Amino acid sequence: MNESVAHLVSIFESNGSNWKLDRILGSDLRVAKYESFKSSSFVELPQWIKNKGCVMNIRSRNKECLK
């Protein structure tokens, strides 16, 4: 059992619930491939985000947009 789950269970048990964790019947593990953006990448925003006008989508010609 992961530490944070064990901590939450112990808090629940100590608050007078009289419940005890007997066993865990199953668990899920979800994995996704992470591809980080490089400084030379540019992602075109969907039109609905552009229309909100709340995001700055900077296209840098010299690849120093994060400076």
mmCIF file as Biopython writes it, N, C-alpha, C and O atoms, coordinates in Angstrom:
data_model
#
loop_
_atom_site.group_PDB
_atom_site.id
_atom_site.type_symbol
_atom_site.label_atom_id
_atom_site.label_alt_id
_atom_site.label_comp_id
_atom_site.label_asym_id
_atom_site.label_entity_id
_atom_site.label_seq_id
_atom_site.pdbx_PDB_ins_code
_atom_site.Cartn_x
_atom_site.Cartn_y
_atom_site.Cartn_z
_atom_site.occupancy
_atom_site.B_iso_or_equiv
_atom_site.auth_seq_id
_atom_site.auth_asym_id
_atom_site.pdbx_PDB_model_num
ATOM 1   N N  . MET A ? 1  ? 0.857   -1.173 0.000   1.0 0.0 1  A 1 
ATOM 2   C CA . MET A ? 1  ? 0.000   0.000  0.000   1.0 0.0 1  A 1 
ATOM 3   C C  . MET A ? 1  ? 0.895   1.225  0.000   1.0 0.0 1  A 1 
ATOM 4   O O  . MET A ? 1  ? 1.867   1.293  0.752   1.0 0.0 1  A 1 
ATOM 5   N N  . ASN A ? 2  ? 0.578   2.155  -0.812  1.0 0.0 2  A 1 
ATOM 6   C CA . ASN A ? 2  ? 1.354   3.376  -0.920  1.0 0.0 2  A 1 
ATOM 7   C C  . ASN A ? 2  ? 1.233   4.186  0.370   1.0 0.0 2  A 1 
ATOM 8   O O  . ASN A ? 2  ? 0.198   4.143  1.035   1.0 0.0 2  A 1 
ATOM 9   N N  . GLU A ? 3  ? 2.287   4.922  0.726   1.0 0.0 3  A 1 
ATOM 10  C CA . GLU A ? 3  ? 2.346   5.625  2.012   1.0 0.0 3  A 1 
ATOM 11  C C  . GLU A ? 3  ? 1.208   6.608  2.206   1.0 0.0 3  A 1 
ATOM 12  O O  . GLU A ? 3  ? 0.643   6.686  3.297   1.0 0.0 3  A 1 
ATOM 13  N N  . SER A ? 4  ? 0.854   7.368  1.161   1.0 0.0 4  A 1 
ATOM 14  C CA . SER A ? 4  ? -0.196  8.365  1.318   1.0 0.0 4  A 1 
ATOM 15  C C  . SER A ? 4  ? -1.551  7.704  1.557   1.0 0.0 4  A 1 
ATOM 16  O O  . SER A ? 4  ? -2.353  8.210  2.342   1.0 0.0 4  A 1 
ATOM 17  N N  . VAL A ? 5  ? -1.817  6.578  0.890   1.0 0.0 5  A 1 
ATOM 18  C CA . VAL A ? 5  ? -3.064  5.849  1.106   1.0 0.0 5  A 1 
ATOM 19  C C  . VAL A ? 5  ? -3.081  5.281  2.517   1.0 0.0 5  A 1 
ATOM 20  O O  . VAL A ? 5  ? -4.099  5.359  3.205   1.0 0.0 5  A 1 
ATOM 21  N N  . ALA A ? 6  ? -1.972  4.713  2.950   1.0 0.0 6  A 1 
ATOM 22  C CA . ALA A ? 6  ? -1.888  4.157  4.297   1.0 0.0 6  A 1 
ATOM 23  C C  . ALA A ? 6  ? -2.119  5.249  5.337   1.0 0.0 6  A 1 
ATOM 24  O O  . ALA A ? 6  ? -2.780  5.016  6.348   1.0 0.0 6  A 1 
ATOM 25  N N  . HIS A ? 7  ? -1.579  6.429  5.092   1.0 0.0 7  A 1 
ATOM 26  C CA . HIS A ? 7  ? -1.757  7.557  6.014   1.0 0.0 7  A 1 
ATOM 27  C C  . HIS A ? 7  ? -3.228  7.953  6.080   1.0 0.0 7  A 1 
ATOM 28  O O  . HIS A ? 7  ? -3.760  8.168  7.169   1.0 0.0 7  A 1 
ATOM 29  N N  . LEU A ? 8  ? -3.891  8.052  4.930   1.0 0.0 8  A 1 
ATOM 30  C CA . LEU A ? 8  ? -5.310  8.415  4.906   1.0 0.0 8  A 1 
ATOM 31  C C  . LEU A ? 8  ? -6.163  7.369  5.607   1.0 0.0 8  A 1 
ATOM 32  O O  . LEU A ? 8  ? -7.095  7.710  6.334   1.0 0.0 8  A 1 
ATOM 33  N N  . VAL A ? 9  ? -5.849  6.100  5.393   1.0 0.0 9  A 1 
ATOM 34  C CA . VAL A ? 9  ? -6.592  5.025  6.056   1.0 0.0 9  A 1 
ATOM 35  C C  . VAL A ? 9  ? -6.407  5.120  7.564   1.0 0.0 9  A 1 
ATOM 36  O O  . VAL A ? 9  ? -7.371  4.967  8.314   1.0 0.0 9  A 1 
ATOM 37  N N  . SER A ? 10 ? -5.182  5.370  8.018   1.0 0.0 10 A 1 
ATOM 38  C CA . SER A ? 10 ? -4.939  5.447  9.462   1.0 0.0 10 A 1 
ATOM 39  C C  . SER A ? 10 ? -5.668  6.644  10.078  1.0 0.0 10 A 1 
ATOM 40  O O  . SER A ? 10 ? -6.157  6.548  11.204  1.0 0.0 10 A 1 
ATOM 41  N N  . ILE A ? 11 ? -5.748  7.756  9.368   1.0 0.0 11 A 1 
ATOM 42  C CA . ILE A ? 11 ? -6.507  8.914  9.865   1.0 0.0 11 A 1 
ATOM 43  C C  . ILE A ? 11 ? -7.983  8.555  9.986   1.0 0.0 11 A 1 
ATOM 44  O O  . ILE A ? 11 ? -8.622  8.866  10.991  1.0 0.0 11 A 1 
ATOM 45  N N  . PHE A ? 12 ? -8.520  7.903  8.965   1.0 0.0 12 A 1 
ATOM 46  C CA . PHE A ? 12 ? -9.924  7.504  8.977   1.0 0.0 12 A 1 
ATOM 47  C C  . PHE A ? 12 ? -10.205 6.548  10.126  1.0 0.0 12 A 1 
ATOM 48  O O  . PHE A ? 12 ? -11.210 6.684  10.823  1.0 0.0 12 A 1 
ATOM 49  N N  . GLU A ? 13 ? -9.323  5.589  10.320  1.0 0.0 13 A 1 
ATOM 50  C CA . GLU A ? 13 ? -9.516  4.602  11.382  1.0 0.0 13 A 1 
ATOM 51  C C  . GLU A ? 13 ? -9.416  5.240  12.768  1.0 0.0 13 A 1 
ATOM 52  O O  . GLU A ? 13 ? -10.116 4.827  13.693  1.0 0.0 13 A 1 
ATOM 53  N N  . SER A ? 14 ? -8.545  6.248  12.917  1.0 0.0 14 A 1 
ATOM 54  C CA . SER A ? 14 ? -8.338  6.847  14.235  1.0 0.0 14 A 1 
ATOM 55  C C  . SER A ? 14 ? -9.415  7.862  14.603  1.0 0.0 14 A 1 
ATOM 56  O O  . SER A ? 14 ? -9.445  8.330  15.741  1.0 0.0 14 A 1 
ATOM 57  N N  . ASN A ? 15 ? -10.293 8.213  13.678  1.0 0.0 15 A 1 
ATOM 58  C CA . ASN A ? 15 ? -11.356 9.181  13.962  1.0 0.0 15 A 1 
ATOM 59  C C  . ASN A ? 15 ? -12.626 8.524  14.498  1.0 0.0 15 A 1 
ATOM 60  O O  . ASN A ? 15 ? -13.701 9.123  14.444  1.0 0.0 15 A 1 
ATOM 61  N N  . GLY A ? 16 ? -12.516 7.318  15.006  1.0 0.0 16 A 1 
ATOM 62  C CA . GLY A ? 16 ? -13.645 6.673  15.653  1.0 0.0 16 A 1 
ATOM 63  C C  . GLY A ? 16 ? -14.590 5.956  14.711  1.0 0.0 16 A 1 
ATOM 64  O O  . GLY A ? 16 ? -15.733 5.692  15.083  1.0 0.0 16 A 1 
ATOM 65  N N  . SER A ? 17 ? -14.153 5.632  13.509  1.0 0.0 17 A 1 
ATOM 66  C CA . SER A ? 17 ? -15.041 4.946  12.576  1.0 0.0 17 A 1 
ATOM 67  C C  . SER A ? 17 ? -15.210 3.471  12.931  1.0 0.0 17 A 1 
ATOM 68  O O  . SER A ? 17 ? -16.178 2.830  12.522  1.0 0.0 17 A 1 
ATOM 69  N N  . ASN A ? 18 ? -14.262 2.945  13.691  1.0 0.0 18 A 1 
ATOM 70  C CA . ASN A ? 18 ? -14.220 1.523  14.033  1.0 0.0 18 A 1 
ATOM 71  C C  . ASN A ? 18 ? -14.068 0.626  12.808  1.0 0.0 18 A 1 
ATOM 72  O O  . ASN A ? 18 ? -14.260 -0.586 12.904  1.0 0.0 18 A 1 
ATOM 73  N N  . TRP A ? 19 ? -13.732 1.192  11.688  1.0 0.0 19 A 1 
ATOM 74  C CA . TRP A ? 19 ? -13.460 0.406  10.489  1.0 0.0 19 A 1 
ATOM 75  C C  . TRP A ? 19 ? -11.989 0.028  10.503  1.0 0.0 19 A 1 
ATOM 76  O O  . TRP A ? 19 ? -11.147 0.790  10.979  1.0 0.0 19 A 1 
ATOM 77  N N  . LYS A ? 20 ? -11.693 -1.115 9.994   1.0 0.0 20 A 1 
ATOM 78  C CA . LYS A ? 20 ? -10.310 -1.557 9.856   1.0 0.0 20 A 1 
ATOM 79  C C  . LYS A ? 20 ? -10.114 -2.060 8.433   1.0 0.0 20 A 1 
ATOM 80  O O  . LYS A ? 20 ? -10.968 -2.753 7.881   1.0 0.0 20 A 1 
ATOM 81  N N  . LEU A ? 21 ? -8.981  -1.701 7.853   1.0 0.0 21 A 1 
ATOM 82  C CA . LEU A ? 21 ? -8.644  -2.181 6.509   1.0 0.0 21 A 1 
ATOM 83  C C  . LEU A ? 21 ? -8.155  -3.624 6.640   1.0 0.0 21 A 1 
ATOM 84  O O  . LEU A ? 21 ? -7.142  -3.895 7.284   1.0 0.0 21 A 1 
ATOM 85  N N  . ASP A ? 22 ? -8.883  -4.524 6.029   1.0 0.0 22 A 1 
ATOM 86  C CA . ASP A ? 22 ? -8.548  -5.942 6.113   1.0 0.0 22 A 1 
ATOM 87  C C  . ASP A ? 22 ? -7.648  -6.357 4.960   1.0 0.0 22 A 1 
ATOM 88  O O  . ASP A ? 22 ? -6.632  -7.021 5.165   1.0 0.0 22 A 1 
ATOM 89  N N  . ARG A ? 23 ? -8.030  -5.956 3.726   1.0 0.0 23 A 1 
ATOM 90  C CA . ARG A ? 23 ? -7.222  -6.314 2.564   1.0 0.0 23 A 1 
ATOM 91  C C  . ARG A ? 23 ? -7.570  -5.391 1.398   1.0 0.0 23 A 1 
ATOM 92  O O  . ARG A ? 23 ? -8.624  -4.755 1.376   1.0 0.0 23 A 1 
ATOM 93  N N  . ILE A ? 24 ? -6.694  -5.340 0.473   1.0 0.0 24 A 1 
ATOM 94  C CA . ILE A ? 24 ? -6.908  -4.584 -0.765  1.0 0.0 24 A 1 
ATOM 95  C C  . ILE A ? 24 ? -7.212  -5.602 -1.846  1.0 0.0 24 A 1 
ATOM 96  O O  . ILE A ? 24 ? -6.420  -6.511 -2.096  1.0 0.0 24 A 1 
ATOM 97  N N  . LEU A ? 25 ? -8.349  -5.449 -2.478  1.0 0.0 25 A 1 
ATOM 98  C CA . LEU A ? 25 ? -8.792  -6.430 -3.465  1.0 0.0 25 A 1 
ATOM 99  C C  . LEU A ? 25 ? -8.220  -6.185 -4.855  1.0 0.0 25 A 1 
ATOM 100 O O  . LEU A ? 25 ? -8.203  -7.093 -5.686  1.0 0.0 25 A 1 
ATOM 101 N N  . GLY A ? 26 ? -7.762  -4.990 -5.109  1.0 0.0 26 A 1 
ATOM 102 C CA . GLY A ? 26 ? -7.192  -4.714 -6.422  1.0 0.0 26 A 1 
ATOM 103 C C  . GLY A ? 26 ? -6.630  -3.310 -6.479  1.0 0.0 26 A 1 
ATOM 104 O O  . GLY A ? 26 ? -6.844  -2.498 -5.579  1.0 0.0 26 A 1 
ATOM 105 N N  . SER A ? 27 ? -5.927  -3.047 -7.525  1.0 0.0 27 A 1 
ATOM 106 C CA . SER A ? 27 ? -5.384  -1.706 -7.737  1.0 0.0 27 A 1 
ATOM 107 C C  . SER A ? 27 ? -5.188  -1.490 -9.226  1.0 0.0 27 A 1 
ATOM 108 O O  . SER A ? 27 ? -5.124  -2.446 -9.999  1.0 0.0 27 A 1 
ATOM 109 N N  . ASP A ? 28 ? -5.093  -0.239 -9.621  1.0 0.0 28 A 1 
ATOM 110 C CA . ASP A ? 28 ? -4.873  0.120  -11.020 1.0 0.0 28 A 1 
ATOM 111 C C  . ASP A ? 28 ? -3.570  0.893  -11.147 1.0 0.0 28 A 1 
ATOM 112 O O  . ASP A ? 28 ? -3.223  1.699  -10.284 1.0 0.0 28 A 1 
ATOM 113 N N  . LEU A ? 29 ? -2.867  0.639  -12.215 1.0 0.0 29 A 1 
ATOM 114 C CA . LEU A ? 29 ? -1.666  1.392  -12.540 1.0 0.0 29 A 1 
ATOM 115 C C  . LEU A ? 29 ? -1.836  1.885  -13.962 1.0 0.0 29 A 1 
ATOM 116 O O  . LEU A ? 29 ? -1.989  1.089  -14.889 1.0 0.0 29 A 1 
ATOM 117 N N  . ARG A ? 30 ? -1.808  3.191  -14.133 1.0 0.0 30 A 1 
ATOM 118 C CA . ARG A ? 30 ? -1.968  3.766  -15.468 1.0 0.0 30 A 1 
ATOM 119 C C  . ARG A ? 30 ? -0.674  4.466  -15.858 1.0 0.0 30 A 1 
ATOM 120 O O  . ARG A ? 30 ? -0.130  5.257  -15.088 1.0 0.0 30 A 1 
ATOM 121 N N  . VAL A ? 31 ? -0.194  4.176  -17.041 1.0 0.0 31 A 1 
ATOM 122 C CA . VAL A ? 31 ? 1.079   4.702  -17.512 1.0 0.0 31 A 1 
ATOM 123 C C  . VAL A ? 31 ? 0.851   5.432  -18.820 1.0 0.0 31 A 1 
ATOM 124 O O  . VAL A ? 31 ? 0.093   4.979  -19.678 1.0 0.0 31 A 1 
ATOM 125 N N  . ALA A ? 32 ? 1.515   6.563  -18.961 1.0 0.0 32 A 1 
ATOM 126 C CA . ALA A ? 32 ? 1.420   7.321  -20.206 1.0 0.0 32 A 1 
ATOM 127 C C  . ALA A ? 32 ? 2.820   7.767  -20.603 1.0 0.0 32 A 1 
ATOM 128 O O  . ALA A ? 32 ? 3.656   8.060  -19.748 1.0 0.0 32 A 1 
ATOM 129 N N  . LYS A ? 33 ? 3.059   7.815  -21.871 1.0 0.0 33 A 1 
ATOM 130 C CA . LYS A ? 33 ? 4.346   8.281  -22.372 1.0 0.0 33 A 1 
ATOM 131 C C  . LYS A ? 33 ? 4.394   9.800  -22.256 1.0 0.0 33 A 1 
ATOM 132 O O  . LYS A ? 33 ? 3.459   10.487 -22.667 1.0 0.0 33 A 1 
ATOM 133 N N  . TYR A ? 34 ? 5.466   10.314 -21.706 1.0 0.0 34 A 1 
ATOM 134 C CA . TYR A ? 34 ? 5.639   11.756 -21.536 1.0 0.0 34 A 1 
ATOM 135 C C  . TYR A ? 34 ? 6.648   12.253 -22.549 1.0 0.0 34 A 1 
ATOM 136 O O  . TYR A ? 34 ? 7.774   11.761 -22.613 1.0 0.0 34 A 1 
ATOM 137 N N  . GLU A ? 35 ? 6.245   13.213 -23.328 1.0 0.0 35 A 1 
ATOM 138 C CA . GLU A ? 35 ? 7.155   13.844 -24.279 1.0 0.0 35 A 1 
ATOM 139 C C  . GLU A ? 35 ? 7.207   15.320 -23.946 1.0 0.0 35 A 1 
ATOM 140 O O  . GLU A ? 35 ? 6.245   16.055 -24.167 1.0 0.0 35 A 1 
ATOM 141 N N  . SER A ? 36 ? 8.338   15.747 -23.413 1.0 0.0 36 A 1 
ATOM 142 C CA . SER A ? 36 ? 8.454   17.154 -23.024 1.0 0.0 36 A 1 
ATOM 143 C C  . SER A ? 36 ? 8.664   18.026 -24.254 1.0 0.0 36 A 1 
ATOM 144 O O  . SER A ? 36 ? 9.190   17.587 -25.276 1.0 0.0 36 A 1 
ATOM 145 N N  . PHE A ? 37 ? 8.239   19.265 -24.119 1.0 0.0 37 A 1 
ATOM 146 C CA . PHE A ? 37 ? 8.444   20.230 -25.199 1.0 0.0 37 A 1 
ATOM 147 C C  . PHE A ? 37 ? 9.905   20.654 -25.215 1.0 0.0 37 A 1 
ATOM 148 O O  . PHE A ? 37 ? 10.537  20.792 -24.167 1.0 0.0 37 A 1 
ATOM 149 N N  . LYS A ? 38 ? 10.409  20.849 -26.368 1.0 0.0 38 A 1 
ATOM 150 C CA . LYS A ? 38 ? 11.753  21.392 -26.507 1.0 0.0 38 A 1 
ATOM 151 C C  . LYS A ? 38 ? 11.616  22.882 -26.781 1.0 0.0 38 A 1 
ATOM 152 O O  . LYS A ? 38 ? 10.544  23.345 -27.169 1.0 0.0 38 A 1 
ATOM 153 N N  . SER A ? 39 ? 12.670  23.621 -26.586 1.0 0.0 39 A 1 
ATOM 154 C CA . SER A ? 39 ? 12.579  25.066 -26.757 1.0 0.0 39 A 1 
ATOM 155 C C  . SER A ? 39 ? 12.274  25.468 -28.196 1.0 0.0 39 A 1 
ATOM 156 O O  . SER A ? 39 ? 11.858  26.599 -28.450 1.0 0.0 39 A 1 
ATOM 157 N N  . SER A ? 40 ? 12.474  24.566 -29.121 1.0 0.0 40 A 1 
ATOM 158 C CA . SER A ? 40 ? 12.203  24.905 -30.511 1.0 0.0 40 A 1 
ATOM 159 C C  . SER A ? 40 ? 10.801  24.496 -30.958 1.0 0.0 40 A 1 
ATOM 160 O O  . SER A ? 40 ? 10.434  24.707 -32.114 1.0 0.0 40 A 1 
ATOM 161 N N  . SER A ? 41 ? 10.020  23.915 -30.057 1.0 0.0 41 A 1 
ATOM 162 C CA . SER A ? 41 ? 8.696   23.453 -30.462 1.0 0.0 41 A 1 
ATOM 163 C C  . SER A ? 41 ? 7.667   24.567 -30.330 1.0 0.0 41 A 1 
ATOM 164 O O  . SER A ? 41 ? 7.823   25.479 -29.519 1.0 0.0 41 A 1 
ATOM 165 N N  . PHE A ? 42 ? 6.632   24.482 -31.122 1.0 0.0 42 A 1 
ATOM 166 C CA . PHE A ? 42 ? 5.515   25.410 -31.056 1.0 0.0 42 A 1 
ATOM 167 C C  . PHE A ? 42 ? 4.247   24.607 -31.231 1.0 0.0 42 A 1 
ATOM 168 O O  . PHE A ? 42 ? 4.131   23.817 -32.167 1.0 0.0 42 A 1 
ATOM 169 N N  . VAL A ? 43 ? 3.303   24.804 -30.343 1.0 0.0 43 A 1 
ATOM 170 C CA . VAL A ? 43 ? 2.046   24.076 -30.399 1.0 0.0 43 A 1 
ATOM 171 C C  . VAL A ? 43 ? 0.949   25.065 -30.740 1.0 0.0 43 A 1 
ATOM 172 O O  . VAL A ? 43 ? 0.720   26.031 -30.013 1.0 0.0 43 A 1 
ATOM 173 N N  . GLU A ? 44 ? 0.281   24.820 -31.839 1.0 0.0 44 A 1 
ATOM 174 C CA . GLU A ? 44 ? -0.837  25.671 -32.238 1.0 0.0 44 A 1 
ATOM 175 C C  . GLU A ? 44 ? -2.009  25.404 -31.293 1.0 0.0 44 A 1 
ATOM 176 O O  . GLU A ? 44 ? -2.376  24.253 -31.056 1.0 0.0 44 A 1 
ATOM 177 N N  . LEU A ? 45 ? -2.587  26.473 -30.761 1.0 0.0 45 A 1 
ATOM 178 C CA . LEU A ? 45 ? -3.702  26.318 -29.831 1.0 0.0 45 A 1 
ATOM 179 C C  . LEU A ? 45 ? -5.003  26.083 -30.574 1.0 0.0 45 A 1 
ATOM 180 O O  . LEU A ? 45 ? -5.184  26.578 -31.687 1.0 0.0 45 A 1 
ATOM 181 N N  . PRO A ? 46 ? -5.909  25.331 -29.968 1.0 0.0 46 A 1 
ATOM 182 C CA . PRO A ? 46 ? -7.238  25.181 -30.567 1.0 0.0 46 A 1 
ATOM 183 C C  . PRO A ? 46 ? -7.951  26.539 -30.606 1.0 0.0 46 A 1 
ATOM 184 O O  . PRO A ? 46 ? -7.692  27.410 -29.775 1.0 0.0 46 A 1 
ATOM 185 N N  . GLN A ? 47 ? -8.831  26.703 -31.561 1.0 0.0 47 A 1 
ATOM 186 C CA . GLN A ? 47 ? -9.500  27.988 -31.762 1.0 0.0 47 A 1 
ATOM 187 C C  . GLN A ? 47 ? -10.283 28.423 -30.523 1.0 0.0 47 A 1 
ATOM 188 O O  . GLN A ? 47 ? -10.329 29.616 -30.223 1.0 0.0 47 A 1 
ATOM 189 N N  . TRP A ? 48 ? -10.892 27.497 -29.804 1.0 0.0 48 A 1 
ATOM 190 C CA . TRP A ? 48 ? -11.699 27.880 -28.643 1.0 0.0 48 A 1 
ATOM 191 C C  . TRP A ? 48 ? -10.841 28.486 -27.532 1.0 0.0 48 A 1 
ATOM 192 O O  . TRP A ? 48 ? -11.324 29.316 -26.762 1.0 0.0 48 A 1 
ATOM 193 N N  . ILE A ? 49 ? -9.567  28.077 -27.442 1.0 0.0 49 A 1 
ATOM 194 C CA . ILE A ? 49 ? -8.665  28.681 -26.456 1.0 0.0 49 A 1 
ATOM 195 C C  . ILE A ? 49 ? -8.214  30.054 -26.952 1.0 0.0 49 A 1 
ATOM 196 O O  . ILE A ? 49 ? -8.155  31.006 -26.174 1.0 0.0 49 A 1 
ATOM 197 N N  . LYS A ? 50 ? -7.897  30.158 -28.238 1.0 0.0 50 A 1 
ATOM 198 C CA . LYS A ? 50 ? -7.509  31.449 -28.803 1.0 0.0 50 A 1 
ATOM 199 C C  . LYS A ? 50 ? -8.607  32.484 -28.596 1.0 0.0 50 A 1 
ATOM 200 O O  . LYS A ? 50 ? -8.328  33.636 -28.263 1.0 0.0 50 A 1 
ATOM 201 N N  . ASN A ? 51 ? -9.856  32.071 -28.796 1.0 0.0 51 A 1 
ATOM 202 C CA . ASN A ? 51 ? -10.986 32.995 -28.678 1.0 0.0 51 A 1 
ATOM 203 C C  . ASN A ? 51 ? -11.146 33.552 -27.269 1.0 0.0 51 A 1 
ATOM 204 O O  . ASN A ? 51 ? -11.680 34.648 -27.099 1.0 0.0 51 A 1 
ATOM 205 N N  . LYS A ? 52 ? -10.695 32.821 -26.262 1.0 0.0 52 A 1 
ATOM 206 C CA . LYS A ? 52 ? -10.796 33.301 -24.887 1.0 0.0 52 A 1 
ATOM 207 C C  . LYS A ? 52 ? -9.846  34.465 -24.627 1.0 0.0 52 A 1 
ATOM 208 O O  . LYS A ? 52 ? -10.118 35.312 -23.776 1.0 0.0 52 A 1 
ATOM 209 N N  . GLY A ? 53 ? -8.732  34.509 -25.355 1.0 0.0 53 A 1 
ATOM 210 C CA . GLY A ? 53 ? -7.760  35.587 -25.184 1.0 0.0 53 A 1 
ATOM 211 C C  . GLY A ? 53 ? -7.056  35.564 -23.840 1.0 0.0 53 A 1 
ATOM 212 O O  . GLY A ? 53 ? -6.616  36.611 -23.365 1.0 0.0 53 A 1 
ATOM 213 N N  . CYS A ? 54 ? -6.937  34.405 -23.215 1.0 0.0 54 A 1 
ATOM 214 C CA . CYS A ? 54 ? -6.340  34.329 -21.880 1.0 0.0 54 A 1 
ATOM 215 C C  . CYS A ? 54 ? -4.998  33.603 -21.871 1.0 0.0 54 A 1 
ATOM 216 O O  . CYS A ? 54 ? -4.419  33.394 -20.805 1.0 0.0 54 A 1 
ATOM 217 N N  . VAL A ? 55 ? -4.495  33.216 -23.045 1.0 0.0 55 A 1 
ATOM 218 C CA . VAL A ? 55 ? -3.247  32.468 -23.119 1.0 0.0 55 A 1 
ATOM 219 C C  . VAL A ? 55 ? -2.302  33.165 -24.082 1.0 0.0 55 A 1 
ATOM 220 O O  . VAL A ? 55 ? -2.697  33.562 -25.179 1.0 0.0 55 A 1 
ATOM 221 N N  . MET A ? 56 ? -1.044  33.312 -23.662 1.0 0.0 56 A 1 
ATOM 222 C CA . MET A ? 56 ? -0.023  33.841 -24.564 1.0 0.0 56 A 1 
ATOM 223 C C  . MET A ? 56 ? 0.686   32.664 -25.207 1.0 0.0 56 A 1 
ATOM 224 O O  . MET A ? 56 ? 1.335   31.879 -24.515 1.0 0.0 56 A 1 
ATOM 225 N N  . ASN A ? 57 ? 0.572   32.531 -26.500 1.0 0.0 57 A 1 
ATOM 226 C CA . ASN A ? 57 ? 1.218   31.438 -27.219 1.0 0.0 57 A 1 
ATOM 227 C C  . ASN A ? 57 ? 2.353   32.052 -28.044 1.0 0.0 57 A 1 
ATOM 228 O O  . ASN A ? 57 ? 2.136   32.518 -29.162 1.0 0.0 57 A 1 
ATOM 229 N N  . ILE A ? 58 ? 3.542   32.048 -27.489 1.0 0.0 58 A 1 
ATOM 230 C CA . ILE A ? 58 ? 4.675   32.766 -28.079 1.0 0.0 58 A 1 
ATOM 231 C C  . ILE A ? 58 ? 5.396   31.892 -29.091 1.0 0.0 58 A 1 
ATOM 232 O O  . ILE A ? 58 ? 5.794   30.767 -28.789 1.0 0.0 58 A 1 
ATOM 233 N N  . ARG A ? 59 ? 5.556   32.421 -30.287 1.0 0.0 59 A 1 
ATOM 234 C CA . ARG A ? 59 ? 6.349   31.731 -31.312 1.0 0.0 59 A 1 
ATOM 235 C C  . ARG A ? 59 ? 7.668   32.501 -31.416 1.0 0.0 59 A 1 
ATOM 236 O O  . ARG A ? 59 ? 7.685   33.666 -31.812 1.0 0.0 59 A 1 
ATOM 237 N N  . SER A ? 60 ? 8.751   31.850 -31.064 1.0 0.0 60 A 1 
ATOM 238 C CA . SER A ? 60 ? 10.049  32.505 -31.030 1.0 0.0 60 A 1 
ATOM 239 C C  . SER A ? 60 ? 10.851  32.147 -32.274 1.0 0.0 60 A 1 
ATOM 240 O O  . SER A ? 60 ? 10.938  30.980 -32.654 1.0 0.0 60 A 1 
ATOM 241 N N  . ARG A ? 61 ? 11.421  33.137 -32.889 1.0 0.0 61 A 1 
ATOM 242 C CA . ARG A ? 61 ? 12.255  32.889 -34.076 1.0 0.0 61 A 1 
ATOM 243 C C  . ARG A ? 61 ? 13.688  32.507 -33.687 1.0 0.0 61 A 1 
ATOM 244 O O  . ARG A ? 61 ? 14.367  31.806 -34.437 1.0 0.0 61 A 1 
ATOM 245 N N  . ASN A ? 62 ? 14.148  32.966 -32.516 1.0 0.0 62 A 1 
ATOM 246 C CA . ASN A ? 62 ? 15.539  32.691 -32.115 1.0 0.0 62 A 1 
ATOM 247 C C  . ASN A ? 62 ? 15.622  31.577 -31.048 1.0 0.0 62 A 1 
ATOM 248 O O  . ASN A ? 62 ? 16.683  31.375 -30.457 1.0 0.0 62 A 1 
ATOM 249 N N  . LYS A ? 63 ? 14.536  30.870 -30.802 1.0 0.0 63 A 1 
ATOM 250 C CA . LYS A ? 63 ? 14.496  29.750 -29.866 1.0 0.0 63 A 1 
ATOM 251 C C  . LYS A ? 63 ? 14.867  30.143 -28.443 1.0 0.0 63 A 1 
ATOM 252 O O  . LYS A ? 63 ? 15.371  29.313 -27.687 1.0 0.0 63 A 1 
ATOM 253 N N  . GLU A ? 64 ? 14.629  31.379 -28.069 1.0 0.0 64 A 1 
ATOM 254 C CA . GLU A ? 64 ? 14.920  31.840 -26.716 1.0 0.0 64 A 1 
ATOM 255 C C  . GLU A ? 64 ? 13.647  32.369 -26.055 1.0 0.0 64 A 1 
ATOM 256 O O  . GLU A ? 64 ? 13.703  33.330 -25.288 1.0 0.0 64 A 1 
ATOM 257 N N  . CYS A ? 65 ? 12.522  31.761 -26.340 1.0 0.0 65 A 1 
ATOM 258 C CA . CYS A ? 65 ? 11.248  32.261 -25.823 1.0 0.0 65 A 1 
ATOM 259 C C  . CYS A ? 65 ? 11.109  32.100 -24.321 1.0 0.0 65 A 1 
ATOM 260 O O  . CYS A ? 65 ? 10.287  32.785 -23.713 1.0 0.0 65 A 1 
ATOM 261 N N  . LEU A ? 66 ? 11.887  31.214 -23.698 1.0 0.0 66 A 1 
ATOM 262 C CA . LEU A ? 66 ? 11.778  30.999 -22.261 1.0 0.0 66 A 1 
ATOM 263 C C  . LEU A ? 66 ? 12.703  31.882 -21.456 1.0 0.0 66 A 1 
ATOM 264 O O  . LEU A ? 66 ? 12.670  31.839 -20.226 1.0 0.0 66 A 1 
ATOM 265 N N  . LYS A ? 67 ? 13.522  32.677 -22.104 1.0 0.0 67 A 1 
ATOM 266 C CA . LYS A ? 67 ? 14.453  33.564 -21.377 1.0 0.0 67 A 1 
ATOM 267 C C  . LYS A ? 67 ? 13.744  34.801 -20.878 1.0 0.0 67 A 1 
ATOM 268 O O  . LYS A ? 67 ? 14.365  35.657 -20.247 1.0 0.0 67 A 1 
#
